[in-house]
Every structure is written in structure tokens, then in C-alpha cells.
Amino acid sequence: MANLVEIRGLNVRFTGERTVYAVNDLSFSLGEGEVLGLLGESGSGKSVTLRALMRLLPKKRTRISGSINVLGRDVLA
């Protein structure tokens, strides 16, 4: 079974007056029929991770590295 979503080594940084390290080296994969729950404290990067997956982060101040593949397609390319 192929992975529907595969995230490898995701890092998200916000730049400006200072750099905020929002997500550090996140990796997971999700296959067909699987469900993933993201749990964590406020400010731990849950929403930033999902916004990176959907390409909804501001382009000017955001630095994303790693890979995000959805249905085999690189969404960061």
C-alpha cells in the first residue's frame, strides 16, 4: 500500500526581527484508511505543520525545508 501523505524531515522557520523555529525535523507517513492525531501543547507546531502541508503559510517570512509528498506529488516544489 502506497502512502497518501509522507512528510520527511520537515522544518519550518519564521523570519523577521528574530527567527522562530516552529517545527523541527518532523517525519511521518499516512496510508490509505489510516488516521493521524497531532497532540501537543499550545505553540508546539500542530497548526503550522498542517498549514505547511496545505501551503497556507506566508511566503515572505517562512522558510520550509524537508519534503512533503501527497499522493506521490511533492507539494513544496
Helices and strands as residue ranges (DSSP letters): E 3-14, E 20-31, H 46-53, E 62-70, E 73-74
